[in-house]
Amino acid sequence: MATSRKRQENRLEIRLPAAARKVLERAALSQNQSIGAFILDRSLRAAAEALAERREFKLNAKQYDAFVAALDAPSKPKPRLAKLLRTPSAH
C-alpha cells in the first residue's frame, strides 16, 4: 500500500562523525522518534532558548533601579546623530 507523504519545503543537511550520529540515533530511539524528528525537536528548543536569552535579562534590585533611572532620564542632544539623519542616504 502506497502512502502519500507531504514533502518538506526545505532540507537541511549536516556532516557529522559516525560516533555523533550513533549517539543521536540512540537518543532518538529512546524517545521513540526518528533521528530527523529528534534533531528538529531539540534544535527548535535550543533555538527558542537562545532567542529568549536575547530578549530577557535578569537584574538584581540595584541593577533594576539603575536601569529604570537610565530609561527615565531625559535624553541628551546628539548633534552628530541628528546630522547623520539629515544626510541623504546612498540609495
PEDAKA-V800299 format. One record per residue. RES is the residue in one small letter. SS is DSSP state (A for helix, B for strand, O for the rest). OMEGA is omega in whole degrees, -180 to 180 (none if undefined). Layout:
BEGIN
res=RES ss=SS omega=OMEGA
res=RES ss=SS omega=OMEGA
END
This chain:
BEGIN
res=m ss=O omega=-180
res=a ss=O omega=176
res=t ss=O omega=178
res=s ss=O omega=178
res=r ss=O omega=178
res=k ss=O omega=-179
res=r ss=O omega=178
res=q ss=O omega=-179
res=e ss=O omega=-176
res=n ss=O omega=179
res=r ss=O omega=178
res=l ss=O omega=179
res=e ss=O omega=177
res=i ss=O omega=174
res=r ss=O omega=180
res=l ss=O omega=179
res=p ss=O omega=-179
res=a ss=A omega=-180
res=a ss=A omega=179
res=a ss=A omega=179
res=r ss=A omega=180
res=k ss=A omega=178
res=v ss=A omega=180
res=l ss=A omega=178
res=e ss=A omega=179
res=r ss=A omega=180
res=a ss=A omega=179
res=a ss=A omega=179
res=l ss=A omega=-180
res=s ss=A omega=180
res=q ss=O omega=-177
res=n ss=O omega=179
res=q ss=O omega=170
res=s ss=O omega=179
res=i ss=A omega=179
res=g ss=A omega=179
res=a ss=A omega=179
res=f ss=A omega=-179
res=i ss=A omega=179
res=l ss=A omega=-179
res=d ss=A omega=-178
res=r ss=A omega=179
res=s ss=A omega=179
res=l ss=A omega=176
res=r ss=A omega=-180
res=a ss=A omega=179
res=a ss=A omega=179
res=a ss=A omega=178
res=e ss=A omega=-179
res=a ss=A omega=180
res=l ss=A omega=179
res=a ss=A omega=179
res=e ss=A omega=180
res=r ss=A omega=-179
res=r ss=A omega=-174
res=e ss=O omega=174
res=f ss=O omega=-177
res=k ss=O omega=180
res=l ss=O omega=171
res=n ss=O omega=-175
res=a ss=A omega=-179
res=k ss=A omega=179
res=q ss=A omega=179
res=y ss=A omega=180
res=d ss=A omega=179
res=a ss=A omega=179
res=f ss=A omega=180
res=v ss=A omega=179
res=a ss=A omega=178
res=a ss=A omega=178
res=l ss=A omega=-177
res=d ss=A omega=-178
res=a ss=O omega=178
res=p ss=O omega=180
res=s ss=O omega=179
res=k ss=O omega=179
res=p ss=O omega=179
res=k ss=O omega=-175
res=p ss=A omega=-179
res=r ss=A omega=178
res=l ss=A omega=179
res=a ss=A omega=179
res=k ss=A omega=180
res=l ss=A omega=-179
res=l ss=A omega=177
res=r ss=A omega=-178
res=t ss=O omega=179
res=p ss=O omega=-180
res=s ss=O omega=-178
res=a ss=O omega=-177
res=h ss=O omega=none
END
